C-alpha cells in the first residue's frame, strides 16, 4: 500500500462508526472548524464562479461543501477498506437507486451491460448496490489504464467479500481492449468511467457550461463491438445514505460520425446534469485544465468586477 493515501487518525476513528453517525460527526467537526477559520475551503470558489456562473456567496458555500465532501470521501474509502463485511453490507443497504425499474429492464435482457459512472460521491458503494440488486452472479470488470492507485484497488477488491466478483483490466493496447469485449460477451458488467480526460483516448467534444469541454469517449466503440447497453450513472452522498441516479440508457449500432455525435450528446447531458446538480461532489475539479484547450477562458464574475478573464487551462 505504498501508494495509498495517508488516512489521518481522526478519519480512521470516524470510519469505524455506522454510516449516518460518521457523516454527521464529520459535518459537526467541519462546522466547528469553519467557525474558527471562515476562509477555509475557498479554494474552489473562483472556479465555481467562473464555470457555473454563480454569485460569490454561493460559490463560497459550495467550495466549503467541496472541502467537506473531500474529507467525507476519504472516510468512506477508509470505511470500505477496514470495516467488517456485515457493516459494509449495511452501508450498501442505504443506497437508493432513483429508477430501479429501468435498471431491472436492462438487466432482464441478459445482454452485455456497460455502467458509465462519474467520479462522484462514494461511487464504489453505488456500484456494489447495482451489482448485488440487479446483476447477482455476474462479474464486474473495471477498465483502467494504470494500476498505481493502491487504495482504490484494495477498496474495490473488498467487494468480493460481499459477493461481487470484481476484476480489473488495464486497457493500454488493442489486445487488452479485445479482452474487454470477450469479457462482456461472456456476461461481465463492464465499468468505464465517463468523465475521464481526453488523454485517455478517443476524445469527444462535449461542451458544457458554455465551455469547450472534451472527454475521453471509447465507450461507444466498446458498446458497438459487444452489443451492450450503456447506462450512465452518478452516485452522490448525503448524511444518511447515498443515491445512484441513472442517465438515459443507450445502444450503439453503427460507427457513423452522426451516431457518435448523438451518443456523445447523451453522455454530455448526463455529465453536465450530474455536475450541475451536485458540483461539490465531482472529484475532478482540480484537473479542470485537462478537459479544456489552452485557449479556454471564462470571465471572472466576482462582485468586485473589472478583473481580466481567467485562463482555466494551461
C-alpha positions as CSV (number, residue, x, y, z in Angstrom):
1,X,0.0,0.0,0.0
2,X,2.9,2.3,-0.6
3,X,0.8,4.4,-2.9
4,X,-2.3,4.5,-0.7
5,X,-3.2,8.0,0.6
6,X,-2.5,8.8,4.2
7,X,-5.6,8.5,6.4
8,X,-5.5,10.7,9.5
9,X,-6.2,9.1,12.8
10,X,-9.4,11.2,13.2
11,X,-10.7,9.9,9.9
12,X,-9.9,6.3,10.8
13,X,-11.9,6.7,14.0
14,X,-14.8,8.3,12.2
15,X,-14.7,5.5,9.6
16,X,-15.3,2.9,12.3
17,X,-18.8,4.4,13.1
18,X,-22.0,3.5,11.3
19,X,-22.6,5.5,8.1
20,X,-25.1,8.1,9.4
21,X,-23.1,8.6,12.6
22,X,-19.8,9.1,10.9
23,X,-21.2,11.5,8.3
24,X,-23.0,13.6,10.9
25,X,-20.0,13.6,13.2
26,X,-17.8,14.8,10.3
27,X,-20.2,17.6,9.5
28,X,-20.2,18.8,13.1
29,X,-16.4,18.7,13.1
30,X,-16.1,20.6,9.9
31,X,-18.7,23.1,11.0
32,X,-16.8,23.8,14.3
33,X,-13.5,24.3,12.4
34,X,-15.2,26.6,10.0
35,X,-16.3,28.9,12.8
36,X,-12.6,29.2,13.7
37,X,-11.5,29.9,10.2
38,X,-14.2,31.3,7.9
39,X,-11.8,31.5,4.9
40,X,-11.0,27.8,4.9
41,X,-12.4,26.0,1.9
42,X,-12.4,28.9,-0.5
43,X,-10.1,27.2,-2.9
44,X,-12.7,26.3,-5.5
45,X,-14.8,29.4,-5.2
46,X,-13.3,31.2,-8.2
47,X,-13.7,28.0,-10.3
48,X,-17.4,27.7,-9.3
49,X,-18.0,31.4,-10.0
50,X,-16.4,31.2,-13.5
51,X,-17.6,27.8,-14.7
52,X,-21.0,27.6,-13.1
53,X,-21.7,31.4,-13.3
54,X,-22.5,31.5,-9.6
55,X,-22.6,34.6,-7.3
56,X,-19.7,34.8,-5.0
57,X,-21.6,33.9,-1.8
58,X,-23.0,30.7,-3.3
59,X,-19.6,29.8,-4.8
60,X,-18.0,30.2,-1.4
61,X,-20.7,27.9,0.2
62,X,-20.2,25.3,-2.4
63,X,-16.4,25.5,-2.0
64,X,-16.7,24.8,1.7
65,X,-19.0,21.9,0.8
66,X,-16.4,20.5,-1.6
67,X,-13.8,20.6,1.2
68,X,-16.2,18.7,3.4
69,X,-17.0,16.2,0.7
70,X,-13.3,15.5,0.1
71,X,-12.9,14.6,3.8
72,X,-16.1,12.5,3.7
73,X,-14.9,10.6,0.6
74,X,-11.6,9.8,2.3
75,X,-13.5,8.5,5.3
76,X,-15.7,6.3,3.0
77,X,-12.6,4.8,1.4
78,X,-11.3,4.0,4.8
79,X,-14.6,2.6,5.9
80,X,-14.8,0.3,2.9
81,X,-11.2,-0.7,3.4
82,X,-11.4,-1.5,7.2
83,X,-14.9,-2.2,8.3
84,X,-16.4,-5.7,8.7
85,X,-18.3,-7.3,5.8
86,X,-21.6,-7.0,7.7
87,X,-21.0,-3.3,8.3
88,X,-20.3,-2.8,4.6
89,X,-23.5,-4.6,3.7
90,X,-25.4,-2.2,5.9
91,X,-23.8,0.7,4.1
92,X,-24.8,-0.8,0.8
93,X,-28.4,-1.2,2.0
94,X,-28.5,2.6,2.5
95,X,-28.1,3.2,-1.2
96,X,-31.1,4.5,-3.1
97,X,-31.4,3.9,-6.8
98,X,-33.6,6.6,-8.4
99,X,-35.1,4.4,-11.2
100,X,-34.7,0.7,-10.2
101,X,-37.3,-0.4,-12.7
102,X,-35.2,1.0,-15.6
103,X,-32.1,-0.9,-14.3
104,X,-34.2,-4.0,-13.9
105,X,-35.3,-3.8,-17.5
106,X,-31.7,-3.5,-18.7
107,X,-30.6,-6.5,-16.6
108,X,-33.5,-8.6,-17.6
109,X,-32.4,-8.7,-21.2
110,X,-29.3,-10.8,-20.3
111,X,-27.3,-8.8,-22.8
112,X,-23.9,-7.2,-22.1
113,X,-24.1,-4.0,-19.9
114,X,-21.7,-1.1,-19.6
115,X,-22.0,1.0,-16.4
116,X,-20.6,4.5,-17.0
117,X,-20.2,6.3,-13.7
118,X,-18.7,9.7,-12.9
119,X,-16.0,10.2,-10.2
120,X,-18.6,11.5,-7.8
121,X,-19.6,10.6,-4.2
122,X,-18.8,7.1,-2.8
123,X,-19.1,5.5,-6.2
124,X,-17.8,2.1,-5.1
125,X,-20.7,1.7,-2.8
126,X,-23.1,2.7,-5.6
127,X,-21.6,0.2,-8.0
128,X,-21.9,-2.6,-5.3
129,X,-25.6,-1.8,-4.8
130,X,-26.3,-2.0,-8.5
131,X,-24.4,-5.3,-8.9
132,X,-26.0,-7.0,-5.9
133,X,-29.5,-5.9,-6.7
134,X,-29.6,-6.2,-10.4
135,X,-26.7,-8.4,-11.6
136,X,-26.2,-11.1,-8.9
137,X,-23.8,-13.7,-10.0
138,X,-22.4,-11.7,-12.9
139,X,-18.8,-10.5,-12.7
140,X,-17.9,-6.8,-12.8
141,X,-14.9,-5.8,-14.9
142,X,-13.4,-2.4,-14.2
143,X,-11.4,-1.0,-17.1
144,X,-8.5,1.3,-16.4
145,X,-5.2,2.4,-17.9
146,X,-3.0,2.2,-14.9
147,X,-2.8,0.2,-11.7
148,X,-0.9,2.5,-9.4
149,X,-3.8,3.6,-7.2
150,X,-3.3,1.0,-4.5
151,X,-6.1,2.3,-2.1
152,X,-8.7,2.4,-4.8
153,X,-7.7,-1.2,-5.9
154,X,-7.9,-2.6,-2.4
155,X,-11.2,-0.9,-1.7
156,X,-12.8,-2.2,-4.9
157,X,-11.4,-5.7,-4.3
158,X,-13.2,-5.8,-1.0
159,X,-16.4,-6.1,-3.0
160,X,-15.5,-9.7,-3.4
161,X,-16.2,-10.2,0.2
162,X,-19.8,-9.0,-0.3
163,X,-20.3,-11.4,-3.3
164,X,-19.4,-9.1,-6.1
165,X,-17.0,-10.9,-8.5
166,X,-14.9,-7.8,-9.3
167,X,-11.9,-7.9,-11.7
168,X,-9.6,-5.3,-13.3
169,X,-8.3,-5.0,-16.8
170,X,-5.7,-2.5,-17.9
171,X,-6.6,-1.4,-21.4
172,X,-3.3,0.0,-22.8
173,X,-3.4,-1.6,-26.2
174,X,-5.7,-3.2,-28.7
175,X,-5.3,-6.8,-27.3
176,X,-6.4,-5.6,-23.9
177,X,-9.5,-3.9,-25.4
178,X,-10.4,-7.1,-27.2
179,X,-10.2,-8.9,-23.9
180,X,-12.8,-6.5,-22.5
181,X,-15.0,-7.3,-25.5
182,X,-14.8,-11.0,-24.7
183,X,-15.5,-10.5,-21.0
184,X,-18.6,-8.5,-21.9
185,X,-19.8,-11.1,-24.3
186,X,-19.5,-13.8,-21.6
187,X,-21.7,-11.8,-19.3
188,X,-19.5,-9.4,-17.4
189,X,-20.8,-6.0,-16.5
190,X,-18.2,-3.5,-17.7
191,X,-17.4,-0.4,-15.7
192,X,-16.0,2.5,-17.8
193,X,-15.8,6.0,-16.1
194,X,-17.4,8.5,-18.4
195,X,-15.6,11.6,-17.1
196,X,-12.0,10.7,-17.9
197,X,-9.9,13.4,-19.5
198,X,-9.1,13.3,-23.3
199,X,-5.6,11.9,-22.7
200,X,-7.3,8.5,-22.0
201,X,-8.2,8.2,-25.7
202,X,-10.9,8.7,-28.3
203,X,-11.7,12.3,-27.2
204,X,-15.1,13.7,-28.0
205,X,-16.3,17.3,-27.9
206,X,-18.8,17.7,-25.1
207,X,-19.3,21.4,-24.5
208,X,-20.7,22.2,-21.0
209,X,-21.5,25.4,-19.1
210,X,-20.5,27.4,-22.1
211,X,-17.0,26.0,-22.2
212,X,-15.4,23.6,-24.8
213,X,-15.1,20.5,-22.6
214,X,-13.6,17.3,-24.1
215,X,-13.8,13.9,-22.5
216,X,-12.4,10.5,-23.4
217,X,-15.1,8.5,-25.1
218,X,-14.2,5.0,-26.1
219,X,-17.4,3.7,-24.6
220,X,-19.3,3.9,-27.9
221,X,-16.8,1.6,-29.6
222,X,-17.0,-0.9,-26.8
223,X,-20.8,-0.8,-26.8
224,X,-20.9,-1.3,-30.6
225,X,-18.5,-4.3,-30.5
226,X,-20.2,-6.0,-27.6
227,X,-23.9,-5.1,-28.3
228,X,-24.0,-3.7,-24.8
229,X,-26.5,-1.3,-23.3
230,X,-24.7,1.7,-21.8
231,X,-26.1,3.0,-18.5
232,X,-24.7,6.4,-17.4
233,X,-24.5,6.5,-13.6
234,X,-23.8,9.2,-10.9
235,X,-23.6,8.5,-7.2
236,X,-24.0,11.2,-4.6
237,X,-23.5,11.2,-0.8
238,X,-25.8,12.7,1.9
239,X,-25.6,12.4,5.7
240,X,-27.9,9.4,5.9
241,X,-27.0,7.5,2.7
242,X,-26.1,7.5,-1.0
243,X,-28.2,8.0,-4.1
244,X,-27.5,6.4,-7.5
245,X,-29.0,8.4,-10.4
246,X,-29.3,6.8,-13.8
247,X,-28.9,8.6,-17.0
248,X,-30.5,7.7,-20.3
249,X,-29.5,4.1,-21.4
250,X,-28.4,3.8,-25.0
251,X,-27.0,1.4,-27.5
252,X,-24.6,1.9,-30.4
253,X,-25.4,0.1,-33.6
254,X,-23.0,1.9,-36.1
255,X,-19.9,3.9,-36.3
256,X,-21.1,6.8,-38.4
257,X,-20.0,10.2,-37.2
258,X,-23.6,11.3,-36.7
259,X,-24.3,8.4,-34.4
260,X,-21.1,9.0,-32.4
261,X,-22.2,12.6,-32.0
262,X,-25.7,11.5,-30.9
263,X,-24.4,9.2,-28.1
264,X,-21.7,11.7,-27.1
265,X,-24.6,14.2,-26.7
266,X,-26.4,11.7,-24.3
267,X,-23.3,11.3,-22.3
268,X,-22.6,15.1,-22.3
269,X,-26.1,15.8,-20.9
270,X,-25.6,13.2,-18.2
271,X,-22.3,14.6,-17.1
272,X,-23.5,18.2,-17.1
273,X,-26.7,17.4,-15.2
274,X,-24.8,15.4,-12.6
275,X,-22.2,18.0,-12.0
276,X,-24.7,20.9,-12.1
277,X,-26.9,19.1,-9.5
278,X,-24.1,18.5,-7.0
279,X,-21.0,20.3,-8.2
280,X,-19.3,20.0,-4.8
281,X,-19.2,16.2,-5.2
282,X,-17.3,15.9,-8.5
283,X,-13.9,14.8,-7.6
284,X,-12.0,16.1,-10.7
285,X,-12.3,19.9,-10.3
286,X,-8.6,20.1,-9.5
287,X,-7.9,18.6,-13.0
288,X,-10.2,21.0,-14.8
289,X,-7.5,22.3,-17.2
290,X,-7.1,18.7,-18.6
291,X,-10.5,19.0,-20.1
292,X,-10.2,22.3,-21.8
293,X,-8.0,23.7,-24.6
294,X,-5.3,26.1,-23.7
295,X,-7.3,29.0,-25.2
296,X,-10.3,28.4,-23.0
297,X,-11.0,31.5,-20.9
298,X,-14.0,32.5,-18.8
299,X,-14.9,35.8,-17.3
300,X,-14.5,36.3,-13.6
301,X,-17.9,37.3,-12.4
302,X,-17.0,38.1,-8.8
303,X,-18.7,41.1,-7.3
304,X,-15.5,43.2,-7.4
305,X,-15.5,43.0,-11.2
306,X,-13.0,44.5,-13.5
307,X,-10.6,41.6,-13.5
308,X,-9.2,40.1,-16.6
309,X,-10.7,36.8,-17.9
310,X,-9.2,33.8,-16.1
311,X,-7.3,31.1,-18.1
312,X,-8.6,27.7,-16.9
313,X,-6.3,25.6,-19.0
314,X,-2.6,25.8,-19.3
